[in-house]
Amino acid sequence: GFESIPATMYLSILMLTGQGEPDGELTTLLKSLCAFTAIFSVAMVAIPASMLTFGFEIEAQRLVLKRRERRLRRRIRAERLENH
């Protein structure tokens, strides 16, 4: 597997993307295609997942602010009732 730098880069891409080492010998074209699909398949999952996570985070922040505003309004109402 580690005969050259490109061969090592190919194996590291496959290992990092969870595909493991291929069985048998592949041509350079097939290795390039495997590396290309490995990189872009991770990007196709990671980018939407990060967008979804960001959406959940924004919604959670919005709900926290909404609760905080409600508590503040209740406290102000309670203080007004106590003062009258």
Jmol script that loads the backbone (N, CA, C; Angstrom):
load data "model"
ATOM      1  N   GLY A   1       0.725  -1.176   0.000  1.00  0.00           N
ATOM      2  CA  GLY A   1       0.000   0.000   0.000  1.00  0.00           C
ATOM      3  C   GLY A   1       0.788   1.279   0.000  1.00  0.00           C
ATOM      4  N   PHE A   2       1.991   1.358   0.647  1.00  0.00           N
ATOM      5  CA  PHE A   2       2.686   2.638   0.785  1.00  0.00           C
ATOM      6  C   PHE A   2       3.908   2.694  -0.117  1.00  0.00           C
ATOM      7  N   GLU A   3       3.724   2.390  -1.403  1.00  0.00           N
ATOM      8  CA  GLU A   3       4.855   2.407  -2.337  1.00  0.00           C
ATOM      9  C   GLU A   3       5.246   3.817  -2.739  1.00  0.00           C
ATOM     10  N   SER A   4       4.274   4.732  -2.769  1.00  0.00           N
ATOM     11  CA  SER A   4       4.547   6.107  -3.193  1.00  0.00           C
ATOM     12  C   SER A   4       3.610   7.057  -2.446  1.00  0.00           C
ATOM     13  N   ILE A   5       3.861   8.332  -2.596  1.00  0.00           N
ATOM     14  CA  ILE A   5       3.011   9.332  -1.942  1.00  0.00           C
ATOM     15  C   ILE A   5       1.587   9.302  -2.505  1.00  0.00           C
ATOM     16  N   PRO A   6       1.386   9.240  -3.844  1.00  0.00           N
ATOM     17  CA  PRO A   6       0.016   9.156  -4.346  1.00  0.00           C
ATOM     18  C   PRO A   6      -0.722   7.896  -3.860  1.00  0.00           C
ATOM     19  N   ALA A   7      -0.021   6.765  -3.788  1.00  0.00           N
ATOM     20  CA  ALA A   7      -0.658   5.538  -3.297  1.00  0.00           C
ATOM     21  C   ALA A   7      -1.058   5.689  -1.836  1.00  0.00           C
ATOM     22  N   THR A   8      -0.212   6.329  -1.062  1.00  0.00           N
ATOM     23  CA  THR A   8      -0.518   6.576   0.346  1.00  0.00           C
ATOM     24  C   THR A   8      -1.678   7.544   0.488  1.00  0.00           C
ATOM     25  N   MET A   9      -1.708   8.583  -0.345  1.00  0.00           N
ATOM     26  CA  MET A   9      -2.826   9.531  -0.304  1.00  0.00           C
ATOM     27  C   MET A   9      -4.134   8.839  -0.658  1.00  0.00           C
ATOM     28  N   TYR A  10      -4.099   7.960  -1.658  1.00  0.00           N
ATOM     29  CA  TYR A  10      -5.295   7.214  -2.055  1.00  0.00           C
ATOM     30  C   TYR A  10      -5.806   6.358  -0.894  1.00  0.00           C
ATOM     31  N   LEU A  11      -4.908   5.620  -0.261  1.00  0.00           N
ATOM     32  CA  LEU A  11      -5.325   4.770   0.861  1.00  0.00           C
ATOM     33  C   LEU A  11      -5.815   5.604   2.046  1.00  0.00           C
ATOM     34  N   SER A  12      -5.170   6.745   2.295  1.00  0.00           N
ATOM     35  CA  SER A  12      -5.613   7.577   3.419  1.00  0.00           C
ATOM     36  C   SER A  12      -6.998   8.149   3.163  1.00  0.00           C
ATOM     37  N   ILE A  13      -7.306   8.536   1.923  1.00  0.00           N
ATOM     38  CA  ILE A  13      -8.645   9.024   1.596  1.00  0.00           C
ATOM     39  C   ILE A  13      -9.677   7.925   1.838  1.00  0.00           C
ATOM     40  N   LEU A  14      -9.362   6.711   1.379  1.00  0.00           N
ATOM     41  CA  LEU A  14     -10.303   5.620   1.570  1.00  0.00           C
ATOM     42  C   LEU A  14     -10.480   5.281   3.044  1.00  0.00           C
ATOM     43  N   MET A  15      -9.417   5.303   3.804  1.00  0.00           N
ATOM     44  CA  MET A  15      -9.515   4.982   5.229  1.00  0.00           C
ATOM     45  C   MET A  15     -10.270   6.071   5.989  1.00  0.00           C
ATOM     46  N   LEU A  16     -10.000   7.338   5.678  1.00  0.00           N
ATOM     47  CA  LEU A  16     -10.665   8.435   6.382  1.00  0.00           C
ATOM     48  C   LEU A  16     -12.156   8.516   6.063  1.00  0.00           C
ATOM     49  N   THR A  17     -12.551   8.091   4.886  1.00  0.00           N
ATOM     50  CA  THR A  17     -13.967   8.121   4.528  1.00  0.00           C
ATOM     51  C   THR A  17     -14.680   6.831   4.903  1.00  0.00           C
ATOM     52  N   GLY A  18     -13.972   5.903   5.515  1.00  0.00           N
ATOM     53  CA  GLY A  18     -14.595   4.681   6.019  1.00  0.00           C
ATOM     54  C   GLY A  18     -14.788   3.581   5.007  1.00  0.00           C
ATOM     55  N   GLN A  19     -14.146   3.654   3.869  1.00  0.00           N
ATOM     56  CA  GLN A  19     -14.334   2.636   2.848  1.00  0.00           C
ATOM     57  C   GLN A  19     -13.374   1.465   2.994  1.00  0.00           C
ATOM     58  N   GLY A  20     -12.262   1.700   3.635  1.00  0.00           N
ATOM     59  CA  GLY A  20     -11.286   0.626   3.804  1.00  0.00           C
ATOM     60  C   GLY A  20     -10.479   0.375   2.555  1.00  0.00           C
ATOM     61  N   GLU A  21      -9.565  -0.581   2.647  1.00  0.00           N
ATOM     62  CA  GLU A  21      -8.686  -0.887   1.522  1.00  0.00           C
ATOM     63  C   GLU A  21      -9.425  -1.774   0.523  1.00  0.00           C
ATOM     64  N   PRO A  22      -9.313  -1.457  -0.774  1.00  0.00           N
ATOM     65  CA  PRO A  22     -10.021  -2.266  -1.785  1.00  0.00           C
ATOM     66  C   PRO A  22      -9.363  -3.636  -1.965  1.00  0.00           C
ATOM     67  N   ASP A  23     -10.171  -4.594  -2.366  1.00  0.00           N
ATOM     68  CA  ASP A  23      -9.653  -5.931  -2.681  1.00  0.00           C
ATOM     69  C   ASP A  23      -9.133  -5.924  -4.113  1.00  0.00           C
ATOM     70  N   GLY A  24      -7.931  -6.414  -4.313  1.00  0.00           N
ATOM     71  CA  GLY A  24      -7.363  -6.507  -5.648  1.00  0.00           C
ATOM     72  C   GLY A  24      -6.717  -5.220  -6.107  1.00  0.00           C
ATOM     73  N   GLU A  25      -6.220  -5.247  -7.330  1.00  0.00           N
ATOM     74  CA  GLU A  25      -5.549  -4.091  -7.918  1.00  0.00           C
ATOM     75  C   GLU A  25      -6.530  -3.285  -8.750  1.00  0.00           C
ATOM     76  N   LEU A  26      -6.428  -1.980  -8.648  1.00  0.00           N
ATOM     77  CA  LEU A  26      -7.265  -1.083  -9.438  1.00  0.00           C
ATOM     78  C   LEU A  26      -6.370  -0.240 -10.333  1.00  0.00           C
ATOM     79  N   THR A  27      -6.919   0.138 -11.472  1.00  0.00           N
ATOM     80  CA  THR A  27      -6.162   1.009 -12.368  1.00  0.00           C
ATOM     81  C   THR A  27      -6.133   2.420 -11.772  1.00  0.00           C
ATOM     82  N   THR A  28      -5.267   3.238 -12.316  1.00  0.00           N
ATOM     83  CA  THR A  28      -5.145   4.612 -11.843  1.00  0.00           C
ATOM     84  C   THR A  28      -6.446   5.372 -12.031  1.00  0.00           C
ATOM     85  N   LEU A  29      -7.138   5.123 -13.124  1.00  0.00           N
ATOM     86  CA  LEU A  29      -8.415   5.779 -13.388  1.00  0.00           C
ATOM     87  C   LEU A  29      -9.449   5.383 -12.324  1.00  0.00           C
ATOM     88  N   LEU A  30      -9.515   4.104 -12.003  1.00  0.00           N
ATOM     89  CA  LEU A  30     -10.463   3.650 -10.998  1.00  0.00           C
ATOM     90  C   LEU A  30     -10.105   4.174  -9.606  1.00  0.00           C
ATOM     91  N   LYS A  31      -8.813   4.252  -9.313  1.00  0.00           N
ATOM     92  CA  LYS A  31      -8.398   4.822  -8.031  1.00  0.00           C
ATOM     93  C   LYS A  31      -8.796   6.290  -7.944  1.00  0.00           C
ATOM     94  N   SER A  32      -8.611   7.026  -9.038  1.00  0.00           N
ATOM     95  CA  SER A  32      -9.003   8.435  -9.072  1.00  0.00           C
ATOM     96  C   SER A  32     -10.514   8.572  -8.896  1.00  0.00           C
ATOM     97  N   LEU A  33     -11.271   7.723  -9.557  1.00  0.00           N
ATOM     98  CA  LEU A  33     -12.727   7.746  -9.442  1.00  0.00           C
ATOM     99  C   LEU A  33     -13.171   7.410  -8.019  1.00  0.00           C
ATOM    100  N   CYS A  34     -12.538   6.425  -7.406  1.00  0.00           N
ATOM    101  CA  CYS A  34     -12.860   6.063  -6.014  1.00  0.00           C
ATOM    102  C   CYS A  34     -12.558   7.222  -5.071  1.00  0.00           C
ATOM    103  N   ALA A  35     -11.409   7.857  -5.230  1.00  0.00           N
ATOM    104  CA  ALA A  35     -11.041   8.986  -4.367  1.00  0.00           C
ATOM    105  C   ALA A  35     -12.003  10.154  -4.567  1.00  0.00           C
ATOM    106  N   PHE A  36     -12.348  10.431  -5.810  1.00  0.00           N
ATOM    107  CA  PHE A  36     -13.281  11.518  -6.126  1.00  0.00           C
ATOM    108  C   PHE A  36     -14.644  11.267  -5.484  1.00  0.00           C
ATOM    109  N   THR A  37     -15.191  10.072  -5.668  1.00  0.00           N
ATOM    110  CA  THR A  37     -16.503   9.780  -5.081  1.00  0.00           C
ATOM    111  C   THR A  37     -16.444   9.734  -3.561  1.00  0.00           C
ATOM    112  N   ALA A  38     -15.334   9.293  -2.993  1.00  0.00           N
ATOM    113  CA  ALA A  38     -15.206   9.261  -1.532  1.00  0.00           C
ATOM    114  C   ALA A  38     -15.244  10.671  -0.959  1.00  0.00           C
ATOM    115  N   ILE A  39     -14.497  11.575  -1.567  1.00  0.00           N
ATOM    116  CA  ILE A  39     -14.445  12.957  -1.073  1.00  0.00           C
ATOM    117  C   ILE A  39     -15.807  13.635  -1.235  1.00  0.00           C
ATOM    118  N   PHE A  40     -16.409  13.503  -2.403  1.00  0.00           N
ATOM    119  CA  PHE A  40     -17.675  14.199  -2.641  1.00  0.00           C
ATOM    120  C   PHE A  40     -18.862  13.543  -1.960  1.00  0.00           C
ATOM    121  N   SER A  41     -18.793  12.256  -1.680  1.00  0.00           N
ATOM    122  CA  SER A  41     -19.891  11.636  -0.938  1.00  0.00           C
ATOM    123  C   SER A  41     -19.893  12.111   0.507  1.00  0.00           C
ATOM    124  N   VAL A  42     -18.723  12.318   1.082  1.00  0.00           N
ATOM    125  CA  VAL A  42     -18.646  12.879   2.433  1.00  0.00           C
ATOM    126  C   VAL A  42     -19.184  14.307   2.421  1.00  0.00           C
ATOM    127  N   ALA A  43     -18.813  15.087   1.422  1.00  0.00           N
ATOM    128  CA  ALA A  43     -19.295  16.468   1.328  1.00  0.00           C
ATOM    129  C   ALA A  43     -20.801  16.511   1.143  1.00  0.00           C
ATOM    130  N   MET A  44     -21.355  15.573   0.397  1.00  0.00           N
ATOM    131  CA  MET A  44     -22.801  15.563   0.159  1.00  0.00           C
ATOM    132  C   MET A  44     -23.578  15.228   1.427  1.00  0.00           C
ATOM    133  N   VAL A  45     -22.968  14.567   2.369  1.00  0.00           N
ATOM    134  CA  VAL A  45     -23.632  14.260   3.635  1.00  0.00           C
ATOM    135  C   VAL A  45     -23.299  15.318   4.678  1.00  0.00           C
ATOM    136  N   ALA A  46     -22.058  15.744   4.731  1.00  0.00           N
ATOM    137  CA  ALA A  46     -21.610  16.657   5.789  1.00  0.00           C
ATOM    138  C   ALA A  46     -22.211  18.053   5.650  1.00  0.00           C
ATOM    139  N   ILE A  47     -22.317  18.568   4.455  1.00  0.00           N
ATOM    140  CA  ILE A  47     -22.834  19.922   4.275  1.00  0.00           C
ATOM    141  C   ILE A  47     -24.304  20.019   4.667  1.00  0.00           C
ATOM    142  N   PRO A  48     -25.185  19.141   4.171  1.00  0.00           N
ATOM    143  CA  PRO A  48     -26.579  19.225   4.631  1.00  0.00           C
ATOM    144  C   PRO A  48     -26.725  18.951   6.126  1.00  0.00           C
ATOM    145  N   ALA A  49     -25.922  18.060   6.669  1.00  0.00           N
ATOM    146  CA  ALA A  49     -25.999  17.775   8.105  1.00  0.00           C
ATOM    147  C   ALA A  49     -25.613  19.009   8.913  1.00  0.00           C
ATOM    148  N   SER A  50     -24.600  19.729   8.477  1.00  0.00           N
ATOM    149  CA  SER A  50     -24.204  20.935   9.205  1.00  0.00           C
ATOM    150  C   SER A  50     -25.266  22.020   9.070  1.00  0.00           C
ATOM    151  N   MET A  51     -25.908  22.112   7.918  1.00  0.00           N
ATOM    152  CA  MET A  51     -26.987  23.080   7.742  1.00  0.00           C
ATOM    153  C   MET A  51     -28.170  22.741   8.642  1.00  0.00           C
ATOM    154  N   LEU A  52     -28.484  21.473   8.749  1.00  0.00           N
ATOM    155  CA  LEU A  52     -29.574  21.037   9.609  1.00  0.00           C
ATOM    156  C   LEU A  52     -29.255  21.332  11.072  1.00  0.00           C
ATOM    157  N   THR A  53     -28.035  21.055  11.475  1.00  0.00           N
ATOM    158  CA  THR A  53     -27.615  21.341  12.843  1.00  0.00           C
ATOM    159  C   THR A  53     -27.685  22.835  13.124  1.00  0.00           C
ATOM    160  N   PHE A  54     -27.265  23.648  12.184  1.00  0.00           N
ATOM    161  CA  PHE A  54     -27.320  25.100  12.339  1.00  0.00           C
ATOM    162  C   PHE A  54     -28.770  25.562  12.491  1.00  0.00           C
ATOM    163  N   GLY A  55     -29.675  24.968  11.711  1.00  0.00           N
ATOM    164  CA  GLY A  55     -31.087  25.309  11.813  1.00  0.00           C
ATOM    165  C   GLY A  55     -31.648  24.981  13.188  1.00  0.00           C
ATOM    166  N   PHE A  56     -31.287  23.817  13.728  1.00  0.00           N
ATOM    167  CA  PHE A  56     -31.734  23.449  15.068  1.00  0.00           C
ATOM    168  C   PHE A  56     -31.175  24.413  16.112  1.00  0.00           C
ATOM    169  N   GLU A  57     -29.930  24.812  15.944  1.00  0.00           N
ATOM    170  CA  GLU A  57     -29.308  25.730  16.895  1.00  0.00           C
ATOM    171  C   GLU A  57     -30.000  27.088  16.888  1.00  0.00           C
ATOM    172  N   ILE A  58     -30.302  27.598  15.706  1.00  0.00           N
ATOM    173  CA  ILE A  58     -31.005  28.878  15.594  1.00  0.00           C
ATOM    174  C   ILE A  58     -32.382  28.786  16.239  1.00  0.00           C
ATOM    175  N   GLU A  59     -33.101  27.693  15.991  1.00  0.00           N
ATOM    176  CA  GLU A  59     -34.432  27.515  16.578  1.00  0.00           C
ATOM    177  C   GLU A  59     -34.352  27.414  18.102  1.00  0.00           C
ATOM    178  N   ALA A  60     -33.350  26.731  18.621  1.00  0.00           N
ATOM    179  CA  ALA A  60     -33.183  26.620  20.070  1.00  0.00           C
ATOM    180  C   ALA A  60     -32.907  27.997  20.673  1.00  0.00           C
ATOM    181  N   GLN A  61     -32.094  28.804  20.039  1.00  0.00           N
ATOM    182  CA  GLN A  61     -31.814  30.154  20.529  1.00  0.00           C
ATOM    183  C   GLN A  61     -33.080  31.007  20.507  1.00  0.00           C
ATOM    184  N   ARG A  62     -33.884  30.855  19.454  1.00  0.00           N
ATOM    185  CA  ARG A  62     -35.128  31.608  19.354  1.00  0.00           C
ATOM    186  C   ARG A  62     -36.074  31.237  20.485  1.00  0.00           C
ATOM    187  N   LEU A  63     -36.176  29.937  20.787  1.00  0.00           N
ATOM    188  CA  LEU A  63     -37.048  29.498  21.869  1.00  0.00           C
ATOM    189  C   LEU A  63     -36.568  29.981  23.228  1.00  0.00           C
ATOM    190  N   VAL A  64     -35.254  29.998  23.440  1.00  0.00           N
ATOM    191  CA  VAL A  64     -34.715  30.504  24.708  1.00  0.00           C
ATOM    192  C   VAL A  64     -35.052  31.986  24.864  1.00  0.00           C
ATOM    193  N   LEU A  65     -34.883  32.771  23.815  1.00  0.00           N
ATOM    194  CA  LEU A  65     -35.209  34.196  23.885  1.00  0.00           C
ATOM    195  C   LEU A  65     -36.701  34.410  24.129  1.00  0.00           C
ATOM    196  N   LYS A  66     -37.529  33.573  23.496  1.00  0.00           N
ATOM    197  CA  LYS A  66     -38.972  33.677  23.681  1.00  0.00           C
ATOM    198  C   LYS A  66     -39.352  33.387  25.134  1.00  0.00           C
ATOM    199  N   ARG A  67     -38.771  32.355  25.720  1.00  0.00           N
ATOM    200  CA  ARG A  67     -39.035  32.038  27.127  1.00  0.00           C
ATOM    201  C   ARG A  67     -38.561  33.154  28.045  1.00  0.00           C
ATOM    202  N   ARG A  68     -37.408  33.700  27.750  1.00  0.00           N
ATOM    203  CA  ARG A  68     -36.857  34.789  28.561  1.00  0.00           C
ATOM    204  C   ARG A  68     -37.783  36.005  28.519  1.00  0.00           C
ATOM    205  N   GLU A  69     -38.318  36.319  27.324  1.00  0.00           N
ATOM    206  CA  GLU A  69     -39.250  37.441  27.193  1.00  0.00           C
ATOM    207  C   GLU A  69     -40.522  37.186  27.991  1.00  0.00           C
ATOM    208  N   ARG A  70     -41.042  35.968  27.946  1.00  0.00           N
ATOM    209  CA  ARG A  70     -42.243  35.636  28.720  1.00  0.00           C
ATOM    210  C   ARG A  70     -42.004  35.828  30.210  1.00  0.00           C
ATOM    211  N   ARG A  71     -40.882  35.305  30.692  1.00  0.00           N
ATOM    212  CA  ARG A  71     -40.565  35.455  32.120  1.00  0.00           C
ATOM    213  C   ARG A  71     -40.460  36.926  32.508  1.00  0.00           C
ATOM    214  N   LEU A  72     -39.825  37.716  31.672  1.00  0.00           N
ATOM    215  CA  LEU A  72     -39.676  39.142  31.945  1.00  0.00           C
ATOM    216  C   LEU A  72     -41.049  39.824  31.983  1.00  0.00           C
ATOM    217  N   ARG A  73     -41.926  39.510  31.022  1.00  0.00           N
ATOM    218  CA  ARG A  73     -43.272  40.087  31.009  1.00  0.00           C
ATOM    219  C   ARG A  73     -44.057  39.690  32.251  1.00  0.00           C
ATOM    220  N   ARG A  74     -43.950  38.435  32.661  1.00  0.00           N
ATOM    221  CA  ARG A  74     -44.643  37.990  33.875  1.00  0.00           C
ATOM    222  C   ARG A  74     -44.131  38.732  35.099  1.00  0.00           C
ATOM    223  N   ARG A  75     -42.824  38.900  35.188  1.00  0.00           N
ATOM    224  CA  ARG A  75     -42.234  39.603  36.323  1.00  0.00           C
ATOM    225  C   ARG A  75     -42.704  41.057  36.360  1.00  0.00           C
ATOM    226  N   ILE A  76     -42.756  41.705  35.190  1.00  0.00           N
ATOM    227  CA  ILE A  76     -43.210  43.101  35.119  1.00  0.00           C
ATOM    228  C   ILE A  76     -44.673  43.194  35.537  1.00  0.00           C
ATOM    229  N   ARG A  77     -45.523  42.264  35.053  1.00  0.00           N
ATOM    230  CA  ARG A  77     -46.936  42.250  35.439  1.00  0.00           C
ATOM    231  C   ARG A  77     -47.093  42.059  36.943  1.00  0.00           C
ATOM    232  N   ALA A  78     -46.310  41.130  37.507  1.00  0.00           N
ATOM    233  CA  ALA A  78     -46.384  40.871  38.946  1.00  0.00           C
ATOM    234  C   ALA A  78     -45.970  42.097  39.742  1.00  0.00           C
ATOM    235  N   GLU A  79     -44.944  42.807  39.309  1.00  0.00           N
ATOM    236  CA  GLU A  79     -44.504  44.019  39.986  1.00  0.00           C
ATOM    237  C   GLU A  79     -45.543  45.123  39.891  1.00  0.00           C
ATOM    238  N   ARG A  80     -46.207  45.239  38.738  1.00  0.00           N
ATOM    239  CA  ARG A  80     -47.261  46.242  38.565  1.00  0.00           C
ATOM    240  C   ARG A  80     -48.439  45.964  39.498  1.00  0.00           C
ATOM    241  N   LEU A  81     -48.805  44.676  39.607  1.00  0.00           N
ATOM    242  CA  LEU A  81     -49.913  44.305  40.488  1.00  0.00           C
ATOM    243  C   LEU A  81     -49.575  44.548  41.950  1.00  0.00           C
ATOM    244  N   GLU A  82     -48.337  44.321  42.333  1.00  0.00           N
ATOM    245  CA  GLU A  82     -47.905  44.555  43.706  1.00  0.00           C
ATOM    246  C   GLU A  82     -47.894  46.048  44.029  1.00  0.00           C
ATOM    247  N   ASN A  83     -47.552  46.892  43.075  1.00  0.00           N
ATOM    248  CA  ASN A  83     -47.453  48.329  43.297  1.00  0.00           C
ATOM    249  C   ASN A  83     -48.820  49.012  43.330  1.00  0.00           C
ATOM    250  N   HIS A  84     -49.826  48.404  42.755  1.00  0.00           N
ATOM    251  CA  HIS A  84     -51.159  49.041  42.730  1.00  0.00           C
ATOM    252  C   HIS A  84     -51.940  48.617  43.861  1.00  0.00           C
TER     253      HIS A  84
END
end "model"
wireframe off; spacefill off
backbone 0.3
color backbone group
